[in-house]
Amino acid sequence: MIKTLSSKIVYKNNWMSVREDEIERPSGAVGIYGVVDKPDCAVIIAVDEGKIHLVQQYRYTVQQRCWELPQGAWESNPDADHLELAKGELREETGLDAGLMTYLGKQYIAYGFLNQTCHIYLAGQLSYIGNCLDLEEEDLITQSFELSMFEQMIINGEIKDNVTIAAYGLAKLKNVV
């Protein structure tokens, strides 16, 4: 097991912090490990009448607009209940309220450097109540797609978001979509 010898935050903003840990491996070799700390997030597979609701926004890190499932974290409330987080993110990004939320499980996004857990929900019995976008989401659009078209978008590489693909894969394997 790797032993932590020391830990220091080397960068912090409202959404994340990065720490550098000095470690000792079982062999006795000393090294460093960079860890990104982020609060848990939720991803929502919102399906109604054979259609799945996606959002598209500009992702600065890859310099392009991307389609993905509604998802996010509440940095201002990192300990929020993940069901409330999922309901809130769905409303915020799509304007949809779900009469039914089914928890499918949790996954790590990139546990080689990031400790964030992503909670996966299937949302049904949807009704539109109006969205309320954050400042960072001012360019966000939402659209529904036939499930077959969504799957083809994944196959064609139009959807590249690993959270979206992994969450949908889990739902598909559980036979809930």
Summary of the structure (lengths in Angstrom):
residues: 177
radius of gyration: 18.0
end to end distance: 39.5
largest distance: 57.8
contacts: 497
relative contact order: 0.19
helix: 23%
strand: 46%
